[in-house]
Amino acid sequence: MCRSIYIYVLFRTKGRLVTVPQQEHEELPATPLTPTQAFDALYAFCAPALVRQAYLLTGRRELARESVERAFQLAWQRWPEVAVDRDPAGRVRIMTYEYALSPWHRFRPRHRSPEEPVADPCDRALLAVLMELPPSQRRTLLLYDGVGLDLPETAAETEASTPATANRLMNARAAIAARLPDLADPSDLHDRLVSLASRERLRAAQPPAVRIGSERRARLWTRAAIAFTVALIGTTALTIRTAPTHYEPPIAPGAEVHGVPTRVAPGALSQAETKLRKKLREETASGPERLVPVGR
């Protein structure tokens, strides 16, 4: 399996397999490649071109490098599936494009500052026009006129129908031709895209660093999943512990009671009660004096 991956990676160009002479087949290593060697071969073959393609998609050098590294980290985590894929390079390219065109990057603080412009004014104008295109049109244009895929392959990779892909391609070409008339010819546009991507100093990390980063990220996500599971189990146990064991009916709201007689206020004091109240107010309330009952 790894030997076939090695042959596939080294001799694939622009989505098409190149015929290899028998002599070159004999020069290939006789021992099968390990997963690490096969991954490193795929990375060494695809990473430089993918960084340049991601730069044309995003217009940012650091984001282009990060997109390629993140795609290969995911590929290393899923290497048993990627290794047997019919097009491992295309699968990694899809992951790179998806990460590069993610709309969440706009909320990152370091992506809010403007990128350092390219030196050539013509390349600067082309890159500005590319950044003004919708992401779907930009991706379709890059795959068809930049990478060299045909229309059905481009439609399959962008998960769109062939007519929709053709419409996106024509709209993107028309927008570029309206701003840059000298690039109306698709062949000239292809040459300018390749030239723009080749002039920038875009470097990718080494394969061991990508594999180590992938394994570290996998361990981090595993620990986070374990911590979340433990927290969920603890919360569930606490809920079961403190939950009521029997049904407590709610207290019914109060209702107005009718038919109760109204409360009668006290009437006026009688003459004797008035005289007694006056006497109580005039006598001292404390001291040696005491009230003595007076016989009637």
Buried (B, 14 or more C-beta within 10 A) or exposed (E): EBBEBBBBBBBBEEBEEEEEEEEEEEEEEEEEBEBBBBBBBBBBBBBBBBBBBBBBBBBBBEBBBBBBBBBBBBBBBBBEEBBEBEBBBBBBBBBBBBBBBBEEBEEEEEBEEEBEEBEEEBBEBBBBBBBEBEBBBBBBBBBBBBBBBEBEBBBEBBEBEEEBBBBBBEBBBEBBBEEBEEBEEEEEBBEBBBEBBEEBEBEBBEBEEBBBBBEEBBEEEEEEEEEEEEEEEEEEEEEEEEEEEEEEEEEEEEEEEEEEEEEEEEEEEEEEEEEEEEEEEEEEEEEEEEEEEEEE
